[in-house]
Structure formats: structure tokens, C-alpha cells
């Protein structure tokens, strides 16, 4: 029997498939294509929906634009420029008012001469005084410094009175102790209402005792310090004005008064920690238990002067180191001395000292210079609030940022031995030798806001624009109100189309 091959067996099936392939494909094609069609239709629907959402978003954005009262067109841009110019001129005007309001504070001493006052008043930012005027200020600045104790109402102990050829101020008599006065029986007992530390006075005097003629910048900065010193001395004098002697003065002793570089803190307000330490009690010269101020600058302790930039007026020369606080040594000045004079004499609004480079670029220091100060005094604690009020109501902004009552022995017994005699005045009705029972050691730190000369370029104005009135510039008008700026519906259709 002959064998049948697979091809022979498949022949009838292939013949049937060829004969009926149309009907078979007609049944298979819908089964395959319908699912594919449904998938394609779903994808197309999703795409259509996405595009529709995008179109709706654009339409919504166009509607929001149509609701804007003033569209960003040429007219709108000119109004914005005019408004910006107006704000700049108003800022410059307030700056100028601030500067003019401190004119009485910036009064140069008449004893310097009319020619000196005229030259320094008309001085441009980059101008310089003549060598003759600079030498005159060098010779007279020590006399100006020696006027500070008189303004405060205390004894001048800055140095030998013959240094500047002027006598020491005469003490006023003490009505509580009749017969005691300049020619009384007790000439060694100071009759001033308060005692200013001799050491502090000498430090201030040393910072103005110059061996060489100063530069113009040095003169301007030094006089600015003298103005601030005088401002604070006047506050102390007003506090003690009602006193008849040291027994009832509001402020009995001034341990330290510093402004500018000596008053700048390496660690403002103790922000970096380590501000409060536990001072060890020390036996003072009179046998009483005393202690140094809590934050006295001591080498190796937080707040030491190791991070201070150099300043030629406070270090680097014999005698200048005496102007620094006790225990602090200013680094030697290297570089341009005239530029280094601006190191750490001002601080920013957070109390951080500014060096010369930071001062030139700091935005906060363009209109106002904040000069730091520190005032350590012995005060009747009942007079602390009146003192703060007197500082806050000063004609020049005095911002007290730190108020501390330091631990100590009370009065002047733990401080300068020469100041202890101020407390020997008897209390009326009490025994001889009675002391002031309400005294505390108070420390105040803060800043004095000093206006800077107005500069139009600093606020974005061209020279002369600061004097222009708002109506003098074209297009300088107030922005229209939303109701007046609403575009009619037909006009909006024309803009959109």
C-alpha cells in the first residue's frame, strides 16, 4: 500500500480555504479590527480632551487679561516710570528732611574760624580741606575734647590743665554741707554731682591727641564722634541738673562712655553665645568685695578684640592703645590709613559692626549711619526709666538696644578709688558717711542714628531731579482708578481680535 504524504492530506483543506477564503476573512476581520478601533478611538478622545483643556486655559487667561484695568502698553509703561520717579523723589525729599533736621546737631565750633566753617560746610563728598585748616583742627581738637566734662557737669581729669591752656572748671558749692566749696574746709572732697572715671576720660582724650596733621576724612569722623559724645554728655547733665550734690544726683558715677570703634561689639548682644560669664570676686583696694563687669573684654574670653579690623585712631601708635577698653588691644593698622578710619565706627541695624568695604556697599548705610555707644554708670535705680525716656526723646535718634544691671559691689567702691569720695556726702537727716542705698551698676548699649548727605544718584535720580516738583515732569500723574480705567466691552473685543 502506498503511503499518503502530509501534502496530500492537506490538499483538500487548502482547496476549501482558497475556495471560501472571502467568507472566512469576512468573519475574522471584524473580530480583530473592532478592538483596535476602540483603542484608537479612546486615545483620540483623550488627546482631544487634552487639547480642549489647553484651549479653555488660554481662553481663561485671555479673560483675566481683559479684566485688567490698565494693560501693559506704552501708556501703562510711561505711567509706571512716572510713578517710580515720583517715589524716588519722595524718598530723596524725606532723606533731605532727615539731613536738614540734624543741622543743629552738626554745628561746628565758632572758635575754628569763619573760613574753616565755610570750607567744611561747602565740602563735597570727595573734597579736601587745605593743609592750613587741617593743622588748625589738629591744634584745637584737644580743647574741644576737654569741653566734654564741663558739658556733663563733672570734673575734668583728662590730663594736665596746662596741656591746652585752660583752667579746670570750678566746682559748685554743696548746699547740704555749708561752707564747703572751692575755698572751704574740705577742698579734697569733689563737689560735682557725679564723677567721671579718670581712666575713661584719658582714653577718650588719647584718641584725639594726634602727633601729625589729620586728613580731611579723619577730621570729619572725629568731629562726628565729638558730636555724639556731647549728645550723651548733655543727657547725663540733664539727669543731674536737679541735684544739689552727689548725695541726690540721679547718676553718681560714669565708669565708661564710648562711641564708635571702642563701643563696637565683636559679639553683638551675645548672639553667638558666651555673653554672660561668672566673674570671680576680687578684693578691691578699700577691702570691699568687688568684681569686674560681666562682659569686660578679657583676652581669651568671648568678645575679645581679636576679630577687630585695624583702625589707625585706635591702635598702631604710642598712646593710641590707651583709647581702647581695658584688656583690649587693637591690631596694628595696615593698608590705606584714610580708608581704615571707617572700620567698625558704624554698625548695621542688627548691631553688627561694618568695616570700610561693607560700609561702602551696605544698603542700610546709604541714608543713615548708626554709631554704636556704650554707657556704664552708677545710677539710682529709681531714675532708670527717666534716663531711658531722656535718651528716647533726644533730638537725635538714640536707640537703646541693651539694658543690663551688672553685678558689682555697688556705687564706686569696686571701681576707681578716686571716685569713692563722691559718696562721702551725708544723706540729709542721716549720719555722716551714709551711702546711696539705691545705686546699681547700669550698662546701656545702643546706636545713634546720623543722617548722611543726600545723594540723588543713590535713589536712582539724575542730578537736579530731586528738586523737581511732581507736576514738572511729563506723564507724572497718579494712576487712574479701576472704574475709570475699565475698557468698554466693544473696545475689549477689538483689542482681543
VENGIRA-V854313 format. One record per backbone hydrogen bond with DSSP energy under -0.5 kcal/mol. NH is the residue of the N-H (numbers start at 1). CO is the residue of the C=O. E is the energy in kcal/mol with one decimal. If there is no record, write none. Layout:
nh: (NH/NH)
co: (CO/CO)
e: (E/E)
This chain:
nh: (9/10/11/12/14/15/16/17/18/19/20/21/24/25/26/27/28/29/30/31/32/33/34/36/37/38/39/40/41/42/43/44/45/46/47/48/49/50/51/52/53/54/55/56/57/58/59/60/61/62/63/64/65/66/67/68/71/73/77/78/79/80/81/82/83/84/85/86/87/88/89/90/91/92/93/94/95/96/97/98/99/100/101/102/102/103/106/107/107/108/112/113/117/118/119/120/121/122/123/127/134/135/136/137/138/139/140/141/143/144/145/146/147/147/148/150/151/152/153/154/157/163/164/166/174/175/175/177/178/180/181/184/185/189/190/194/195/197/197/201/202/203/204/205/206/207/208/208/209/210/219/220/221/222/223/224/225/226/227/228/229/230/231/232/233/234/235/236/237/238/239/240/241/241/243/248/252/252/253/254/255/255/256/258/260/262/263/264/264/270/271/273/277/279/282/284/284/287/290/290/296/298/301/304/307/308/314/315/320/321/322/323/324/328/337/339/340/341/342/343/344/345/346/347/348/351/353/354/359/360/361/362/366/368/369/370/370/371/371/372/373/374/375/376/377/377/378/379/379/380/381/383/384/387/388/389/390/391/392/393/394/399/399/400/401/401/402/404/406/406/413/415/419/420/422/423/424/427/430/433/434/437/439/440/441/442/442/443/444/445/446/447/448/449/449/450/450/451/452/458/459/459/460/461/465/467/468/472/473/476/477/485/486/492/493/494/495/496/497)
co: (5/6/7/8/10/11/12/13/14/15/16/18/20/21/22/23/24/25/26/27/28/29/30/32/33/34/35/36/37/38/39/40/41/42/43/44/45/46/47/48/49/50/51/52/53/54/55/56/57/58/59/60/61/62/63/65/69/71/73/74/75/76/77/78/79/80/81/82/83/84/85/86/87/88/89/90/91/92/93/94/95/96/97/98/99/100/102/104/105/106/109/110/113/114/115/116/117/118/120/124/130/131/132/133/134/135/136/137/140/140/141/142/143/144/145/146/147/148/149/149/155/160/161/161/180/173/244/174/176/177/179/181/179/186/188/153/252/195/254/197/198/199/200/201/202/203/204/205/206/208/215/216/217/218/219/220/221/222/223/224/225/226/227/228/229/230/231/232/233/234/235/236/237/238/240/245/250/378/378/195/253/376/376/374/372/259/260/260/261/267/268/270/275/277/290/282/288/284/282/288/293/296/298/301/304/305/311/312/317/317/319/320/321/325/335/336/336/337/339/340/354/342/354/370/352/348/265/346/355/356/357/358/363/364/450/347/368/369/448/370/446/258/444/256/375/442/253/377/440/250/438/380/381/383/384/385/386/387/388/389/391/397/447/398/399/445/445/443/404/441/410/412/416/417/419/420/421/431/427/424/431/435/436/379/406/377/440/404/375/402/373/399/371/397/447/369/448/449/367/455/455/456/457/456/462/464/465/469/470/473/475/481/483/488/489/490/491/492/493)
e: (-1.8/-2.0/-0.9/-0.5/-2.6/-2.5/-2.2/-2.4/-2.5/-1.9/-2.6/-0.6/-1.7/-2.7/-2.3/-1.2/-1.6/-2.8/-0.6/-0.6/-1.5/-3.1/-2.0/-1.0/-2.7/-2.4/-2.3/-2.4/-2.5/-2.1/-2.1/-2.5/-2.2/-2.2/-2.3/-2.5/-2.4/-2.3/-2.5/-2.4/-2.5/-2.1/-2.4/-2.8/-2.4/-2.3/-2.5/-2.6/-2.3/-2.4/-2.1/-2.1/-2.1/-2.2/-1.1/-1.4/-0.6/-2.3/-2.6/-2.1/-2.0/-2.3/-2.3/-2.3/-2.6/-2.6/-2.3/-2.2/-2.4/-2.2/-2.3/-2.6/-2.5/-2.5/-2.4/-2.3/-2.3/-2.4/-2.2/-2.4/-2.1/-2.9/-2.3/-0.6/-0.9/-1.7/-1.6/-0.6/-0.5/-0.6/-1.6/-1.9/-2.3/-2.6/-1.9/-2.7/-2.0/-1.6/-0.6/-1.8/-2.2/-2.3/-1.7/-2.2/-2.1/-1.9/-1.4/-2.3/-0.7/-1.6/-2.1/-2.0/-0.5/-0.9/-1.8/-0.5/-2.1/-2.1/-1.5/-2.5/-0.8/-2.0/-0.8/-1.5/-1.1/-0.7/-0.6/-1.1/-0.5/-1.8/-0.7/-1.6/-0.5/-1.2/-0.6/-0.5/-1.6/-0.5/-2.9/-2.2/-2.5/-1.9/-2.1/-2.5/-2.4/-1.3/-0.5/-1.3/-0.9/-1.1/-2.0/-2.3/-2.6/-2.3/-2.5/-1.8/-1.9/-2.2/-2.2/-1.9/-3.0/-2.8/-2.1/-2.2/-2.5/-2.2/-1.4/-2.0/-2.3/-2.4/-1.9/-1.7/-0.7/-0.5/-1.3/-1.0/-0.6/-2.4/-1.4/-2.7/-0.6/-1.9/-1.9/-2.1/-2.3/-0.7/-0.8/-0.9/-1.0/-2.2/-1.7/-1.7/-0.6/-0.9/-3.8/-0.6/-2.8/-1.7/-3.4/-0.6/-1.6/-0.7/-2.3/-1.6/-0.7/-1.4/-2.1/-0.7/-1.4/-0.9/-0.6/-1.9/-1.5/-1.9/-0.7/-0.5/-2.4/-1.0/-1.5/-1.7/-2.1/-0.9/-0.5/-2.4/-2.2/-1.8/-0.5/-2.4/-2.6/-1.5/-1.0/-2.2/-1.5/-0.7/-3.1/-0.7/-0.5/-0.8/-2.3/-0.6/-2.0/-2.4/-2.7/-2.5/-0.6/-2.7/-2.8/-0.6/-2.2/-2.6/-2.7/-3.2/-1.1/-1.8/-2.3/-2.3/-2.4/-2.1/-2.4/-2.0/-1.2/-0.6/-2.9/-0.7/-0.7/-2.3/-2.3/-2.6/-0.8/-2.2/-1.0/-1.1/-2.0/-1.1/-1.2/-1.7/-1.8/-0.5/-3.0/-0.6/-1.6/-0.6/-0.6/-2.1/-0.6/-2.7/-0.8/-3.1/-2.5/-2.0/-1.8/-2.2/-2.1/-2.4/-0.5/-2.9/-0.7/-0.5/-1.8/-0.7/-0.6/-1.1/-1.2/-2.6/-2.3/-0.9/-1.1/-1.8/-0.8/-1.6/-1.5/-1.4/-0.9/-2.5/-2.0/-2.0/-2.0/-2.3/-2.2)
